[in-house]
Amino acid sequence: MWGRVVAAGLLAAGCVLAGGPAGAQGLSPDTINKAEVKNPGKGKGADPAMIKAQVLLDRARFSPGVIDGRNGENVQKAVAAFQRANGLKDSGNLDQETWAKLTQTSNEPVVKEYAITDEDAKGPFVDKIPGKMEEQAELDRLAYTSLREALAEKFHMDEDLLKALNPGKAIDKVGETIIVANVENTRPKGEKGAVTKIEVDKKQHELRAYGKDGKLLAVYPASIGSEEKPAPSGEFEVRVVAPNPSYTYNPEYQFKGVKSDKKFTIKPGPNNPVGAVWIDLTKESYGIHGTPEPDKVGKTYSHGCVRLTNWDVRDLAGMVEKGTKVAFLD
Protein backbone atom coordinates (compact mmCIF):
# COMPACT_ATOMS: atom_id res chain seq x y z
CA MET A 1 0.00 0.00 0.00
CA TRP A 2 1.22 3.42 -0.78
CA GLY A 3 1.17 5.80 2.11
CA ARG A 4 3.66 7.28 4.53
CA VAL A 5 5.61 5.29 7.06
CA VAL A 6 7.19 6.80 10.15
CA ALA A 7 9.62 5.13 12.54
CA ALA A 8 12.99 5.85 14.10
CA GLY A 9 13.01 9.31 12.59
CA LEU A 10 11.87 8.11 9.16
CA LEU A 11 9.08 9.78 7.22
CA ALA A 12 8.70 7.96 3.92
CA ALA A 13 6.11 6.59 1.53
CA GLY A 14 4.83 3.09 2.23
CA CYS A 15 2.67 0.23 0.96
CA VAL A 16 -0.12 -2.13 2.08
CA LEU A 17 -1.64 -5.32 0.77
CA ALA A 18 -4.41 -5.16 -1.79
CA GLY A 19 -5.96 -8.13 -1.47
CA GLY A 20 -6.82 -23.69 5.88
CA PRO A 21 -7.11 -24.27 8.76
CA ALA A 22 -4.78 -27.02 9.85
CA GLY A 23 -6.97 -29.80 11.14
CA ALA A 24 -4.19 -31.73 12.81
CA GLN A 25 -5.51 -34.74 14.73
CA GLY A 26 -3.57 -37.12 16.93
CA LEU A 27 -0.26 -35.29 16.44
CA SER A 28 2.34 -35.55 19.18
CA PRO A 29 5.84 -34.09 19.51
CA ASP A 30 7.30 -37.56 19.09
CA THR A 31 5.28 -38.21 15.93
CA ILE A 32 6.41 -34.94 14.36
CA ASN A 33 10.05 -35.07 15.48
CA LYS A 34 10.44 -38.63 14.16
CA ALA A 35 8.41 -38.12 10.97
CA GLU A 36 9.76 -39.41 7.66
CA VAL A 37 8.68 -38.24 4.24
CA LYS A 38 6.15 -40.39 2.37
CA ASN A 39 3.33 -38.44 0.77
CA PRO A 40 3.37 -35.18 2.77
CA GLY A 41 0.31 -32.99 2.67
CA LYS A 42 -1.97 -35.51 0.94
CA GLY A 43 -4.41 -35.89 3.84
CA LYS A 44 -7.13 -33.52 5.02
CA GLY A 45 -5.23 -32.37 8.11
CA ALA A 46 -1.76 -31.15 8.89
CA ASP A 47 0.92 -33.70 8.05
CA PRO A 48 3.68 -34.53 10.60
CA ALA A 49 6.37 -34.74 7.90
CA MET A 50 5.24 -31.45 6.39
CA ILE A 51 5.39 -29.71 9.78
CA LYS A 52 8.91 -31.07 10.18
CA ALA A 53 9.92 -29.94 6.69
CA GLN A 54 8.51 -26.45 7.21
CA VAL A 55 10.39 -26.00 10.47
CA LEU A 56 13.65 -27.21 8.92
CA LEU A 57 13.19 -24.94 5.90
CA ASP A 58 12.46 -21.99 8.20
CA ARG A 59 15.65 -22.61 10.17
CA ALA A 60 17.71 -22.85 6.98
CA ARG A 61 16.23 -19.51 5.75
CA PHE A 62 14.34 -21.12 2.88
CA SER A 63 11.19 -19.72 4.41
CA PRO A 64 7.88 -21.55 3.86
CA GLY A 65 5.98 -18.58 5.28
CA VAL A 66 3.45 -19.67 7.88
CA ILE A 67 4.06 -23.13 9.37
CA ASP A 68 0.72 -24.87 8.91
CA GLY A 69 1.57 -28.49 8.10
CA ARG A 70 0.14 -28.18 4.58
CA ASN A 71 1.89 -28.80 1.27
CA GLY A 72 1.04 -25.40 -0.20
CA GLU A 73 2.60 -23.28 -2.92
CA ASN A 74 4.94 -21.37 -0.60
CA VAL A 75 6.33 -24.64 0.76
CA GLN A 76 6.86 -26.04 -2.72
CA LYS A 77 8.75 -22.90 -3.74
CA ALA A 78 10.87 -23.09 -0.60
CA VAL A 79 11.67 -26.75 -1.32
CA ALA A 80 12.59 -25.89 -4.93
CA ALA A 81 14.90 -23.08 -3.76
CA PHE A 82 16.52 -25.45 -1.26
CA GLN A 83 16.99 -28.04 -4.01
CA ARG A 84 18.65 -25.51 -6.36
CA ALA A 85 20.98 -24.37 -3.60
CA ASN A 86 22.00 -27.97 -2.94
CA GLY A 87 22.50 -29.07 -6.54
CA LEU A 88 19.29 -31.12 -6.71
CA LYS A 89 16.55 -31.15 -9.33
CA ASP A 90 14.22 -28.29 -8.37
CA SER A 91 10.93 -30.17 -8.55
CA GLY A 92 9.52 -28.61 -5.40
CA ASN A 93 8.66 -32.12 -4.20
CA LEU A 94 10.05 -33.64 -1.02
CA ASP A 95 11.70 -36.70 -2.55
CA GLN A 96 13.98 -38.93 -0.52
CA GLU A 97 17.19 -37.20 -1.67
CA THR A 98 15.85 -33.79 -0.75
CA TRP A 99 14.54 -35.07 2.58
CA ALA A 100 17.96 -36.54 3.41
CA LYS A 101 19.65 -33.18 2.70
CA LEU A 102 17.04 -31.20 4.59
CA THR A 103 17.11 -33.35 7.72
CA GLN A 104 20.91 -33.00 7.82
CA THR A 105 20.63 -29.23 8.25
CA SER A 106 19.68 -29.38 11.95
CA ASN A 107 19.64 -31.89 14.80
CA GLU A 108 17.34 -29.91 17.09
CA PRO A 109 13.79 -31.26 17.67
CA VAL A 110 11.37 -29.51 15.31
CA VAL A 111 8.65 -29.06 17.93
CA LYS A 112 9.11 -28.51 21.64
CA GLU A 113 7.32 -27.75 24.88
CA TYR A 114 7.07 -24.08 25.82
CA ALA A 115 5.77 -22.55 29.06
CA ILE A 116 3.83 -19.33 28.47
CA THR A 117 5.52 -16.46 30.32
CA ASP A 118 4.39 -13.23 31.98
CA GLU A 119 6.26 -11.39 29.22
CA ASP A 120 4.16 -13.18 26.58
CA ALA A 121 0.93 -12.25 28.34
CA LYS A 122 1.60 -8.62 29.21
CA GLY A 123 0.45 -7.33 25.83
CA PRO A 124 -0.87 -4.80 25.16
CA PHE A 125 -3.73 -6.44 23.27
CA VAL A 126 -6.77 -5.03 21.47
CA ASP A 127 -10.21 -6.59 21.16
CA LYS A 128 -10.17 -6.52 17.37
CA ILE A 129 -8.64 -4.79 14.38
CA PRO A 130 -11.29 -2.88 12.39
CA GLY A 131 -11.48 -3.59 8.68
CA LYS A 132 -11.61 0.08 7.70
CA MET A 133 -8.37 2.03 7.81
CA GLU A 134 -10.08 5.15 9.16
CA GLU A 135 -11.22 3.11 12.18
CA GLN A 136 -7.77 1.58 12.60
CA ALA A 137 -6.44 5.13 12.97
CA GLU A 138 -8.55 5.52 16.12
CA LEU A 139 -6.62 2.81 17.97
CA ASP A 140 -3.72 3.69 20.30
CA ARG A 141 -1.74 0.76 18.93
CA LEU A 142 -2.25 -1.90 16.26
CA ALA A 143 -1.47 -4.64 18.77
CA TYR A 144 -2.17 -8.36 18.70
CA THR A 145 -5.80 -9.28 19.31
CA SER A 146 -4.97 -12.24 21.57
CA LEU A 147 -2.15 -14.07 23.27
CA ARG A 148 -2.74 -16.95 20.85
CA GLU A 149 -2.10 -14.64 17.88
CA ALA A 150 1.07 -13.33 19.53
CA LEU A 151 2.37 -16.84 20.24
CA ALA A 152 1.53 -18.05 16.73
CA GLU A 153 3.62 -15.23 15.27
CA LYS A 154 6.43 -15.77 17.77
CA PHE A 155 6.76 -19.35 16.59
CA HIS A 156 5.98 -18.64 12.90
CA MET A 157 2.84 -20.77 13.09
CA ASP A 158 -0.69 -20.80 11.79
CA GLU A 159 -3.07 -20.14 14.70
CA ASP A 160 -5.19 -23.17 13.82
CA LEU A 161 -2.14 -25.44 13.90
CA LEU A 162 -1.09 -24.01 17.26
CA LYS A 163 -4.57 -24.78 18.60
CA ALA A 164 -4.66 -28.25 17.03
CA LEU A 165 -1.31 -29.22 18.57
CA ASN A 166 -2.59 -28.21 22.00
CA PRO A 167 -6.08 -29.71 22.49
CA GLY A 168 -7.49 -28.86 25.88
CA LYS A 169 -4.67 -26.44 26.67
CA ALA A 170 -5.28 -22.85 27.76
CA ILE A 171 -3.22 -20.92 25.21
CA ASP A 172 -4.07 -17.69 27.05
CA LYS A 173 -2.76 -18.74 30.47
CA VAL A 174 0.62 -17.90 31.97
CA GLY A 175 2.47 -21.03 33.03
CA GLU A 176 0.59 -23.33 30.63
CA THR A 177 2.99 -25.63 28.77
CA ILE A 178 2.19 -25.90 25.10
CA ILE A 179 3.69 -27.51 21.99
CA VAL A 180 5.21 -25.07 19.48
CA ALA A 181 7.41 -25.08 16.39
CA ASN A 182 11.02 -24.96 17.53
CA VAL A 183 12.06 -21.95 15.45
CA GLU A 184 12.79 -19.36 18.12
CA ASN A 185 16.54 -18.65 18.09
CA THR A 186 17.24 -21.60 15.76
CA ARG A 187 17.92 -19.54 12.62
CA PRO A 188 21.58 -18.49 12.61
CA LYS A 189 21.87 -14.94 13.92
CA GLY A 190 22.31 -12.65 10.93
CA GLU A 191 24.98 -9.97 11.00
CA LYS A 192 24.33 -6.39 9.96
CA GLY A 193 25.59 -5.95 6.41
CA ALA A 194 25.73 -9.70 5.74
CA VAL A 195 23.27 -9.23 2.85
CA THR A 196 24.80 -7.15 0.06
CA LYS A 197 22.21 -7.78 -2.66
CA ILE A 198 18.49 -8.53 -2.73
CA GLU A 199 16.58 -9.91 -5.70
CA VAL A 200 12.82 -9.39 -5.79
CA ASP A 201 11.48 -11.96 -8.26
CA LYS A 202 8.09 -10.68 -9.40
CA LYS A 203 7.15 -13.85 -11.29
CA GLN A 204 8.13 -16.28 -8.54
CA HIS A 205 6.75 -14.07 -5.74
CA GLU A 206 9.88 -14.50 -3.69
CA LEU A 207 12.76 -12.44 -2.31
CA ARG A 208 16.31 -13.77 -2.40
CA ALA A 209 19.13 -12.36 -0.28
CA TYR A 210 22.82 -12.78 -1.18
CA GLY A 211 26.08 -12.23 0.70
CA LYS A 212 29.36 -10.60 -0.31
CA ASP A 213 30.60 -13.71 -2.09
CA GLY A 214 27.36 -14.12 -4.02
CA LYS A 215 26.23 -16.92 -1.74
CA LEU A 216 22.50 -17.33 -1.31
CA LEU A 217 21.71 -16.52 2.33
CA ALA A 218 17.92 -16.52 2.44
CA VAL A 219 14.76 -16.99 0.38
CA TYR A 220 11.43 -15.60 1.59
CA PRO A 221 7.93 -15.81 0.03
CA ALA A 222 6.65 -12.34 -0.86
CA SER A 223 3.59 -10.48 -2.09
CA ILE A 224 4.85 -8.17 -4.83
CA GLY A 225 2.93 -5.43 -6.63
CA SER A 226 -0.50 -5.50 -8.24
CA GLU A 227 -2.14 -4.56 -11.54
CA GLU A 228 -3.35 -1.35 -9.92
CA LYS A 229 0.10 -0.37 -8.65
CA PRO A 230 2.74 -2.68 -10.12
CA ALA A 231 6.13 -3.14 -8.54
CA PRO A 232 8.97 -1.22 -10.19
CA SER A 233 11.70 -2.64 -12.40
CA GLY A 234 15.42 -1.97 -12.15
CA GLU A 235 17.93 -1.60 -9.34
CA PHE A 236 17.66 0.49 -6.19
CA GLU A 237 19.20 0.57 -2.71
CA VAL A 238 18.11 0.31 0.90
CA ARG A 239 17.80 3.83 2.28
CA VAL A 240 16.98 3.06 5.92
CA VAL A 241 15.51 0.31 8.11
CA ALA A 242 12.60 1.41 10.32
CA PRO A 243 11.33 -1.00 13.01
CA ASN A 244 7.86 -0.59 14.48
CA PRO A 245 6.61 1.89 11.84
CA SER A 246 3.45 3.95 11.84
CA TYR A 247 1.53 4.45 8.60
CA THR A 248 0.01 7.65 7.23
CA TYR A 249 -2.65 7.42 4.55
CA ASN A 250 -2.66 10.05 1.81
CA PRO A 251 -6.09 10.59 0.18
CA GLU A 252 -4.36 11.24 -3.14
CA TYR A 253 -3.94 7.46 -3.43
CA GLN A 254 -7.72 6.91 -3.46
CA PHE A 255 -7.71 3.36 -2.14
CA LYS A 256 -10.92 1.42 -2.56
CA GLY A 257 -12.93 1.42 0.64
CA VAL A 258 -11.20 4.48 2.11
CA LYS A 259 -13.56 7.46 2.08
CA SER A 260 -11.52 10.01 4.00
CA ASP A 261 -10.41 13.09 2.07
CA LYS A 262 -7.87 13.95 4.78
CA LYS A 263 -4.60 12.36 5.80
CA PHE A 264 -4.66 10.12 8.86
CA THR A 265 -2.06 8.07 10.70
CA ILE A 266 -2.30 4.46 11.85
CA LYS A 267 -0.13 3.87 14.89
CA PRO A 268 2.58 1.17 15.18
CA GLY A 269 2.06 -2.46 16.08
CA PRO A 270 2.32 -5.92 14.48
CA ASN A 271 -1.16 -5.47 12.96
CA ASN A 272 -0.24 -2.12 11.39
CA PRO A 273 -0.79 -2.22 7.59
CA VAL A 274 2.99 -2.40 7.03
CA GLY A 275 3.64 -4.77 9.91
CA ALA A 276 6.67 -4.88 12.19
CA VAL A 277 9.40 -3.38 9.97
CA TRP A 278 9.69 -1.00 7.01
CA ILE A 279 12.83 -1.26 4.82
CA ASP A 280 12.80 1.96 2.83
CA LEU A 281 14.15 1.95 -0.74
CA THR A 282 15.62 4.71 -2.89
CA LYS A 283 12.65 4.22 -5.22
CA GLU A 284 10.27 6.82 -3.79
CA SER A 285 7.23 5.37 -2.00
CA TYR A 286 8.47 1.76 -2.24
CA GLY A 287 9.76 -0.54 0.46
CA ILE A 288 10.00 -4.04 1.89
CA HIS A 289 7.73 -4.52 4.90
CA GLY A 290 5.80 -6.85 7.18
CA THR A 291 2.13 -7.75 7.32
CA PRO A 292 -0.78 -8.29 9.71
CA GLU A 293 -1.88 -11.26 7.55
CA PRO A 294 1.07 -13.68 7.29
CA ASP A 295 -1.05 -16.47 5.82
CA LYS A 296 -1.65 -14.36 2.69
CA VAL A 297 2.01 -13.67 1.89
CA GLY A 298 2.92 -14.93 -1.57
CA LYS A 299 -0.74 -15.67 -2.34
CA THR A 300 -2.14 -12.15 -2.82
CA TYR A 301 -0.74 -8.83 -3.99
CA SER A 302 0.73 -5.72 -2.43
CA HIS A 303 0.24 -2.17 -3.73
CA GLY A 304 3.64 -1.92 -5.40
CA CYS A 305 5.72 -2.90 -2.39
CA VAL A 306 7.29 -6.14 -1.19
CA ARG A 307 5.45 -7.78 1.69
CA LEU A 308 6.97 -10.52 3.89
CA THR A 309 5.80 -12.16 7.10
CA ASN A 310 6.72 -10.10 10.16
CA TRP A 311 9.29 -12.68 11.25
CA ASP A 312 10.93 -12.84 7.82
CA VAL A 313 11.15 -9.06 7.46
CA ARG A 314 12.68 -8.83 10.95
CA ASP A 315 15.21 -11.48 9.93
CA LEU A 316 16.07 -9.66 6.70
CA ALA A 317 16.23 -6.26 8.43
CA GLY A 318 18.93 -7.62 10.75
CA MET A 319 21.18 -8.41 7.77
CA VAL A 320 20.81 -5.33 5.54
CA GLU A 321 22.10 -1.80 5.89
CA LYS A 322 21.99 1.49 4.05
CA GLY A 323 23.24 0.96 0.49
CA THR A 324 22.25 -2.72 0.17
CA LYS A 325 21.38 -3.30 -3.50
CA VAL A 326 17.81 -4.28 -4.37
CA ALA A 327 17.02 -5.54 -7.89
CA PHE A 328 13.44 -6.08 -9.10
CA LEU A 329 13.34 -8.92 -11.64
CA ASP A 330 10.58 -9.02 -14.28
Summary of the structure (lengths in Angstrom):
residues: 330
radius of gyration: 19.4
end to end distance: 19.9
largest distance: 57.5
contacts: 1136
relative contact order: 0.21
helix: 22%
strand: 24%
